[in-house]
Amino acid sequence: MAVKTTPGNAADGRQLPELVDGRAGEVTADQAYDRQANHAPLAGLGVASGVSRRRPRPGRPRLSRRWRPKI
């Protein structure tokens, strides 16, 4: 188990590789940590990734937004 203190404006998802040393059997985390840059080091250390996966969001064409009537 490791702890790292960062400023409030630092992205949490970018801190995971520095916290894992390979002794853990599995790492669990929320969707903020679902990045290839986090999954690859875990696989390299032989640690199972229990990071919650983000669901792909269906794209919406840029001009498909409803036009708001002008008053």
C-alpha positions as CSV (number, residue, x, y, z in Angstrom):
1,M,0.0,0.0,0.0
2,A,1.3,3.4,-0.9
3,V,0.2,7.0,-0.5
4,K,1.1,10.0,-2.6
5,T,0.0,13.6,-1.8
6,T,-0.6,15.8,-4.8
7,P,-2.0,19.3,-5.3
8,G,-5.7,19.6,-5.9
9,N,-5.3,20.4,-9.5
10,A,-3.3,17.2,-10.3
11,A,-5.2,14.5,-12.2
12,D,-5.6,11.4,-10.0
13,G,-5.6,9.0,-13.0
14,R,-2.0,9.9,-13.8
15,Q,-0.6,8.9,-10.4
16,L,-1.3,5.1,-10.5
17,P,1.9,3.8,-12.0
18,E,4.0,5.5,-9.3
19,L,1.9,3.8,-6.6
20,V,2.1,0.2,-7.7
21,D,5.2,-1.8,-7.0
22,G,4.2,-5.3,-8.0
23,R,3.6,-6.9,-4.7
24,A,-0.2,-6.6,-5.0
25,G,-2.2,-9.3,-6.8
26,E,-4.8,-6.9,-8.1
27,V,-5.4,-3.1,-8.2
28,T,-8.9,-1.7,-8.1
29,A,-9.8,1.9,-9.0
30,D,-12.6,3.9,-10.4
31,Q,-13.1,5.1,-14.0
32,A,-10.8,8.1,-13.6
33,Y,-7.9,5.6,-13.7
34,D,-9.0,3.9,-16.9
35,R,-6.2,4.8,-19.2
36,Q,-3.8,2.7,-21.3
37,A,-0.9,4.4,-19.5
38,N,-2.3,2.7,-16.3
39,H,-3.2,-0.7,-17.6
40,A,0.2,-1.3,-19.4
41,P,2.4,-1.0,-16.3
42,L,0.1,-3.2,-14.3
43,A,0.3,-5.9,-16.9
44,G,4.1,-5.5,-17.1
45,L,4.3,-6.1,-13.3
46,G,1.9,-9.1,-13.5
47,V,-0.7,-7.3,-11.4
48,A,-4.4,-7.9,-12.4
49,S,-6.2,-4.7,-13.3
50,G,-9.5,-4.2,-11.5
51,V,-9.9,-0.7,-12.8
52,S,-13.5,0.1,-13.7
53,R,-13.8,0.5,-17.5
54,R,-15.5,3.5,-19.0
55,R,-18.3,2.8,-21.3
56,P,-17.9,4.2,-24.8
57,R,-20.3,7.1,-25.3
58,P,-22.1,7.3,-28.6
59,G,-21.0,10.2,-30.6
60,R,-23.3,13.0,-31.6
61,P,-22.7,15.0,-34.7
62,R,-21.7,18.5,-33.8
63,L,-24.6,20.3,-35.6
64,S,-27.3,17.9,-34.3
65,R,-27.9,20.0,-31.2
66,R,-31.3,21.5,-30.9
67,W,-31.4,25.1,-32.0
68,R,-32.7,27.4,-29.3
69,P,-35.3,29.8,-30.5
70,K,-34.3,33.4,-30.4
71,I,-36.5,35.7,-28.4
